[in-house]
Amino acid sequence: MGIFSRRQSATIEPTPDADLRTPFPAGEAAGVALDPALRALTGQWTIDRPHSRIGFSVRHAMVTTVRGAFAEYDSALYFDGARPSRSRAEIVIRVASVDSGVEQRDAHLIGADFFDARRYPEMVFRSTSTVHEGAETFRMTGDLTIRDITRPVELQLDYLGSVVDPFGYERAGFDATTTIDRTDWGLVYNQRLEAGGAMVSEKVRLQFDISAIRSMPPE
């Protein structure tokens, strides 16, 4: 399989009433110039899973960092290079696909203490607004649902560039990060350390390293 194979890519169709071209309440930042090259990126995209990573990092025992990622998810992306406020993203993650590099820890994460994957198999992010902050930096706000609890989050989104790969697929790269308090979504399990503090920090950093493939050009 070539390194740019799309075989493992996945898409989800937007619901009929979710027009990806509908403007959001928050418009472009006043006076911020857009790179003309961004206009050419306008259209629908999907995340190429073999070359992307949706992951997290969390402090463990107050002295080290544990990192993990989710291997299975679907995506629907729309980017408007002329009017970024019309851009939209939806990612549906299957939490049972979590991989932190330790099988026993993964089993604990998908169990009732954390994600409770049997009752709540999916974690969902749906954007609600996108603002161009300058140069190649955007701020995307959206709703994050975990364990059927939905709360707003804000992503710092950076555009990394675009390229046509050797197989003729147009790709665009984005990095997005945010930090959440997991207890806001009912992930409250913890153990206290004898010297004080918690075994697992409540703050979790979410990281989206995205290689997107154009799935449909603008009409």
NORVENGI-V10344 format. One record per pair of residues at least 24 apart in sequence whose C-alpha atoms are under 8 Angstrom apart, sorted by the first residue. I is the first residue (numbers start at 1). J is the second residue. If there is no record, write none. Layout:
I;J, I;J
//
This chain:
4;165, 4;166, 4;167, 6;48, 8;48, 8;49, 8;50, 9;46, 9;47, 9;48, 9;49, 9;50, 10;46, 10;47, 10;48, 10;49, 10;73, 10;74, 10;75, 11;46, 11;47, 11;74, 11;75, 11;76, 12;74, 12;75, 12;76, 13;76, 14;76, 20;78, 20;86, 20;87, 20;88, 21;78, 21;86, 21;87, 22;86, 23;85, 23;86, 24;85, 24;86, 24;128, 24;129, 24;130, 25;129, 26;85, 26;129, 26;130, 26;131, 27;84, 27;85, 27;130, 27;131, 28;83, 28;84, 28;85, 28;130, 28;131, 28;132, 28;133, 29;131, 29;132, 29;133, 32;132, 32;133, 32;134, 32;135, 33;134, 33;135, 34;81, 34;82, 34;134, 34;135, 35;135, 35;136, 37;81, 38;81, 38;82, 39;80, 39;81, 39;82, 40;81, 41;79, 41;80, 41;81, 42;78, 42;79, 42;80, 42;81, 42;82, 42;217, 42;218, 43;78, 43;79, 43;80, 43;214, 43;215, 43;216, 43;217, 43;218, 44;76, 44;77, 44;78, 44;79, 44;214, 44;215, 44;216, 44;217, 44;218, 45;76, 45;77, 45;78, 45;79, 45;212, 45;213, 45;214, 45;215, 45;216, 46;75, 46;76, 46;77, 46;212, 46;213, 46;214, 46;215, 47;74, 47;75, 47;76, 47;77, 47;210, 47;211, 47;212, 47;213, 48;210, 48;211, 48;212, 48;213, 49;211, 51;210, 51;211, 52;208, 52;209, 52;210, 52;211, 53;207, 53;208, 53;209, 53;210, 54;206, 54;207, 54;208, 54;209, 54;210, 55;206, 55;207, 55;208, 56;204, 56;205, 56;206, 56;207, 57;204, 57;205, 57;206, 58;200, 58;201, 58;202, 58;203, 58;204, 58;205, 59;200, 59;201, 59;203, 59;204, 60;199, 60;200, 60;201, 61;193, 61;197, 61;198, 61;199, 61;200, 61;201, 62;197, 62;198, 62;199, 62;200, 62;201, 66;100, 67;100, 68;98, 68;99, 68;100, 68;101, 69;98, 69;99, 69;100, 70;94, 70;95, 70;97, 70;98, 70;99, 71;97, 71;98, 71;99, 72;97, 84;130, 84;131, 84;132, 85;129, 85;130, 85;131, 85;132, 86;129, 86;130, 87;129, 87;130, 88;126, 88;127, 88;128, 88;129, 88;130, 89;125, 89;126, 89;127, 90;124, 90;125, 90;126, 90;127, 91;124, 91;125, 91;126, 92;122, 92;123, 92;124, 92;125, 93;122, 93;123, 93;124, 94;121, 94;122, 94;123, 95;121, 95;122, 95;123, 96;121, 113;187, 113;188, 113;189, 114;187, 114;188, 114;189, 115;146, 115;147, 115;187, 116;147, 119;147, 120;146, 120;147, 120;148, 122;146, 122;147, 123;147, 136;160, 145;185, 146;185, 147;185, 147;186, 149;185, 149;186, 150;185, 151;184, 151;185, 153;178, 153;180, 154;178, 169;213, 169;214, 170;213, 170;214, 171;211, 171;212, 171;213, 171;214, 172;211, 172;212, 172;213, 173;209, 173;210, 173;211, 173;212, 174;208, 174;209, 174;210, 174;211, 174;212, 175;207, 175;208, 175;209, 175;210, 176;207, 176;208, 176;209, 177;205, 177;206, 177;207, 177;208, 178;205, 178;206, 178;207, 179;203, 179;204, 179;205, 179;206, 180;204, 180;205, 180;206
//
